Amino acid sequence: MGGDDPSETGQLFASSLITADPPRHRQLRSLVTQAFTPKAVDALAPRISQLTEELLEGIASLGTADLIQELAYPLPVIVISELMGVPADDRDRFKHWSDVVVSQTRSGAVNEDQHLTNVEMTGYFLDLIEQRRSRPGNDLISNLLAAEIDGQKLSVAELLGFCSLLLVAGNETTTNLIGNAVLCFTEVPGTTERLRQEPSLLPQAIEEVLRFRSPVQSMYRVTVADTALGDVQIPAGAPLVAWIGSANRDERQFERPARFDVDRSPNRHLAFGHGIHFCLGAPLARLEARIALEGILSRLPGLALAPGSRLERMDSTIVYGLKALPASWQAA
């Protein structure tokens, strides 16, 4: 990404936390840390509970619905949109953009849809940044515009990197965490009823979902120095893929790793990464998932996959989730 004109390449993540190294990574991360502290995240709980109740109220009496479309998708999108100061009318565009960004072609090349999405997202966020520059609000984008590192404002490329990362990481992964949890709970007989009776077990069950069906399955990296991994010598500058989903099924770390077990504890999974790149939004993802799943378990008794459901994975080697999750329950 050259200079402050990222629209030339559409590489929205080229100057984001994902690709930054220290010391710049530490400097950039510090700018948004306050928005995701336990105290700041806990303050969002009433709003997340309100949204969950409103979304479930619309489907509870139906006895069947696609839980991705009706809850797991809109809830995180609304939450991150409000944090970023994105107008409500623009939220629906986020889902399509997120799906395209995380999708991967078999060749690894950018297809036409991905290119157009990059162009649309770049233009949209550039406009939003300019709006907040002239009319600041109480939102993350306004705060980032006002922030300085060593007396210097963030570049446009870095602002775009933050916007794109917050968009995708703030809703796509949490959508899949909620959907994957429902799938895991309904696959193992008796799990949903047990969690209804033992709600204190839910946080531990969510950690097992994170391990068993990690919303993020892989992450790209480049070695900064010659490295030895076991018996393999990896030269500096080599592209690598860290398979998080595989690590979370490592039989050397987990007993019976191919089994979903809500009683698994401790659970040292890597679903949120490790080290300096540990997911900044982990507390928010856990909170949203817990509140959403508490609502599902309490409002949708007898929850099960809808009879004859044909589940289809998202088209991605990075993210794991379902395109739709048809479910049924005992309507009130």
C-alpha positions in Angstrom: 0.0 0.0 0.0 1.7 3.1 -1.1 1.6 6.4 0.7 -1.9 7.5 1.9 -3.7 6.2 -1.2 -4.7 2.6 -0.4 -7.4 2.7 -3.1 -4.8 1.9 -5.7 -4.5 -1.7 -4.5 -7.5 -2.2 -2.2 -5.3 -4.0 0.3 -7.4 -2.9 3.3 -5.4 -4.9 5.8 -1.9 -3.9 4.7 -1.5 -1.4 7.6 -3.6 -3.2 10.2 -2.8 -4.8 13.6 -2.8 -8.2 11.9 0.2 -7.4 9.7 2.1 -4.9 12.0 5.3 -5.8 13.9 6.6 -4.1 17.1 7.1 -1.4 17.9 4.4 -0.1 15.5 2.1 -3.0 16.5 2.3 -2.0 20.1 1.6 1.6 19.4 -1.4 0.9 17.2 -2.8 -1.7 19.6 -2.6 0.7 22.5 -5.0 3.1 20.7 -8.0 0.7 20.8 -7.2 -1.2 24.0 -9.4 1.0 26.1 -12.4 0.2 24.0 -12.1 -3.5 24.8 -11.0 -3.6 28.5 -13.2 -5.8 30.7 -14.8 -2.7 32.2 -15.6 -1.2 28.8 -16.9 -4.5 27.5 -19.1 -5.2 30.5 -20.7 -1.8 30.0 -22.1 -3.1 26.7 -23.9 -6.1 28.3 -27.2 -4.3 28.8 -27.4 -3.2 25.2 -26.3 -6.7 24.0 -29.0 -8.3 26.2 -31.6 -5.9 24.8 -30.7 -6.6 21.2 -30.7 -10.4 21.9 -34.2 -10.2 23.5 -35.5 -8.1 20.6 -34.2 -10.5 18.0 -35.4 -13.6 19.8 -38.8 -12.0 20.4 -39.3 -11.9 16.6 -38.9 -15.7 16.2 -39.6 -17.4 19.5 -43.3 -18.1 18.6 -42.5 -19.5 15.1 -40.9 -22.7 16.3 -38.4 -22.7 13.5 -35.9 -20.2 11.9 -32.4 -19.8 10.5 -30.5 -18.8 13.6 -27.7 -17.3 11.6 -29.9 -15.0 9.7 -32.2 -14.1 12.6 -29.7 -13.8 15.5 -26.0 -14.8 15.0 -25.5 -12.4 12.1 -27.4 -9.3 13.1 -26.4 -9.2 16.8 -22.6 -8.7 16.3 -23.1 -6.4 13.3 -25.3 -4.1 15.2 -22.9 -4.0 18.2 -19.7 -3.3 16.2 -21.6 -0.8 14.0 -22.7 1.2 17.0 -19.2 1.1 18.4 -17.8 2.4 15.1 -20.5 5.0 14.6 -21.8 3.3 11.4 -25.4 4.4 10.4 -28.0 1.7 10.9 -29.0 1.8 7.3 -25.6 0.7 6.2 -25.4 -2.5 8.4 -26.7 -4.9 5.8 -23.8 -4.0 3.5 -21.3 -5.2 6.2 -22.4 -8.9 6.0 -21.8 -9.1 2.3 -18.4 -7.3 2.6 -17.4 -9.6 5.5 -18.3 -12.8 3.6 -16.3 -11.7 0.6 -13.3 -10.6 2.6 -12.9 -13.9 4.4 -13.6 -16.0 1.3 -10.7 -17.6 -0.5 -10.5 -18.7 -4.1 -8.8 -22.0 -4.8 -6.0 -20.3 -6.6 -5.5 -17.7 -3.9 -6.1 -15.0 -6.5 -8.5 -12.1 -5.9 -11.6 -12.6 -8.0 -13.8 -9.9 -9.4 -16.3 -9.9 -6.5 -13.4 -9.5 -4.0 -11.9 -6.7 -6.1 -15.2 -4.8 -6.2 -15.8 -5.4 -2.5 -12.3 -3.9 -1.8 -13.2 -0.9 -3.9 -16.6 -0.4 -2.2 -15.2 -0.8 1.3 -12.4 1.6 0.6 -14.7 4.2 -0.7 -17.2 3.8 2.0 -14.7 4.0 4.9 -12.9 6.9 3.3 -16.2 8.8 3.2 -17.0 7.8 6.8 -13.5 8.9 7.9 -14.0 12.3 6.3 -17.4 12.7 7.9 -16.0 12.0 11.3 -13.1 14.3 10.6 -15.5 17.2 10.2 -18.1 16.0 12.7 -16.5 13.9 15.4 -18.8 11.7 17.5 -18.5 9.3 20.5 -17.3 6.4 18.5 -14.1 4.4 17.6 -13.4 6.1 14.3 -13.6 9.6 15.8 -11.3 8.5 18.6 -8.8 7.1 16.2 -8.9 10.3 14.2 -8.1 12.2 17.3 -5.3 9.8 18.4 -1.6 10.6 18.0 1.5 8.4 18.2 4.6 10.4 19.1 2.8 13.6 18.0 1.8 12.1 14.6 -1.8 11.3 13.5 -2.6 7.9 12.0 -2.2 7.7 8.2 -5.3 7.1 6.1 -3.9 3.6 5.3 -3.8 2.8 9.1 -7.3 4.2 9.6 -8.6 2.0 6.8 -6.8 -0.9 8.3 -8.5 -0.4 11.7 -11.9 0.0 10.0 -11.6 -3.2 7.9 -10.3 -5.2 10.9 -13.1 -4.0 13.2 -15.6 -4.8 10.5 -14.6 -8.4 9.9 -13.2 -9.4 13.3 -16.1 -7.5 15.0 -18.9 -9.5 13.4 -17.9 -12.4 11.2 -16.0 -14.4 13.9 -18.7 -13.8 16.6 -21.4 -14.8 14.2 -19.6 -18.0 13.6 -18.9 -18.6 17.3 -22.6 -18.4 18.0 -23.6 -20.6 15.1 -20.9 -23.1 15.8 -22.0 -23.3 19.4 -25.6 -24.1 18.5 -24.3 -26.8 16.1 -22.1 -28.3 18.8 -24.8 -28.2 21.5 -27.4 -29.8 19.3 -25.1 -32.5 17.9 -24.4 -34.0 21.4 -27.6 -35.5 22.9 -28.6 -33.9 26.2 -26.2 -30.9 25.9 -28.8 -28.2 25.4 -30.9 -29.4 28.3 -28.0 -29.7 30.6 -26.9 -26.2 29.8 -30.4 -25.0 30.5 -30.3 -26.6 33.9 -26.7 -25.6 34.6 -26.2 -22.1 33.2 -23.0 -21.6 35.1 -21.5 -24.2 32.7 -22.1 -22.1 29.6 -18.8 -20.1 29.7 -16.8 -23.4 29.9 -18.9 -24.8 27.1 -18.1 -21.7 24.9 -14.4 -22.3 25.4 -14.9 -25.9 24.2 -16.7 -24.5 21.1 -13.8 -22.2 20.5 -11.5 -25.2 20.6 -13.6 -27.8 18.7 -14.9 -25.5 16.0 -12.6 -22.5 16.0 -14.2 -19.6 14.2 -10.7 -18.7 12.8 -9.0 -21.7 11.4 -5.8 -20.3 10.0 -3.7 -17.1 9.9 -1.0 -16.1 7.4 2.4 -15.1 8.6 5.9 -14.5 7.2 9.1 -15.5 9.1 11.3 -12.6 10.1 14.4 -14.8 10.7 15.7 -18.2 9.9 13.7 -20.6 12.0 13.7 -24.3 12.9 10.4 -25.9 13.5 11.0 -29.5 14.6 13.2 -31.0 11.9 12.2 -28.4 9.3 14.4 -25.4 8.5 12.4 -22.3 7.5 14.3 -19.4 5.9 13.6 -15.8 6.7 10.9 -14.2 4.5 9.0 -17.5 4.0 5.2 -17.4 3.9 3.5 -19.6 6.4 0.0 -20.7 7.3 -0.6 -21.2 11.1 -3.4 -23.8 11.3 -5.2 -22.8 14.5 -8.0 -25.3 14.0 -5.4 -28.1 13.7 -3.5 -27.0 16.8 -6.8 -27.1 18.8 -7.2 -30.8 17.8 -3.6 -31.7 18.9 -3.7 -35.0 20.7 -0.5 -34.1 22.5 -2.4 -31.2 24.2 -6.0 -32.4 24.4 -7.4 -35.7 25.6 -9.8 -37.2 23.0 -9.5 -34.0 20.8 -12.0 -35.1 18.3 -14.7 -35.2 21.0 -16.8 -32.2 22.0 -16.8 -32.1 25.8 -18.4 -29.3 27.8 -16.6 -30.6 30.9 -13.2 -30.1 29.4 -11.1 -28.1 31.8 -8.5 -26.6 31.6 -8.9 -25.8 27.9 -5.7 -24.2 26.5 -7.0 -23.6 23.0 -5.5 -21.1 20.6 -8.8 -19.8 19.0 -7.9 -16.2 19.9 -4.3 -16.5 18.9 -1.2 -16.2 21.1 1.3 -13.7 22.2 1.3 -10.0 21.1 -1.4 -10.8 18.4 -3.8 -12.3 20.9 -7.3 -11.1 19.8 -8.1 -7.7 21.2 -11.8 -8.4 20.9 -11.8 -11.7 22.8 -13.7 -10.3 25.8 -16.4 -8.8 23.5 -16.8 -12.0 21.5 -17.1 -14.1 24.7 -19.7 -11.7 26.1 -21.8 -11.6 23.0 -21.7 -15.3 22.6 -22.7 -15.9 26.3 -25.6 -13.5 26.2 -26.9 -14.8 22.8 -26.6 -18.4 23.9 -28.3 -17.7 27.2 -31.2 -16.2 25.3 -31.3 -19.1 22.9 -31.3 -21.7 25.6 -34.0 -20.0 27.7 -36.3 -18.8 24.9 -36.1 -21.7 22.5 -36.8 -24.9 24.5 -36.3 -28.2 22.8 -33.7 -26.7 20.4 -32.6 -29.0 17.6 -31.5 -28.8 14.0 -34.5 -28.6 11.8 -35.4 -32.0 10.3 -33.8 -32.6 6.9 -31.4 -29.7 7.4 -28.5 -29.6 4.9 -25.7 -27.6 6.4 -23.2 -25.8 4.2 -19.9 -24.3 5.3 -18.8 -20.8 4.4 -16.4 -20.6 1.4 -13.2 -19.9 3.4 -10.0 -21.5 4.5 -9.6 -18.8 7.2 -13.0 -18.7 8.9 -15.1 -21.7 9.9 -18.9 -21.2 10.0 -22.2 -22.1 8.4 -24.0 -20.2 5.7 -27.3 -21.0 7.4 -28.5 -22.9 10.5 -32.1 -24.0 10.3 -33.3 -24.9 13.8 -36.6 -25.9 15.4 -37.9 -25.7 19.0 -41.1 -25.9 21.0 -42.9 -22.7 20.2 -44.6 -20.9 23.1 
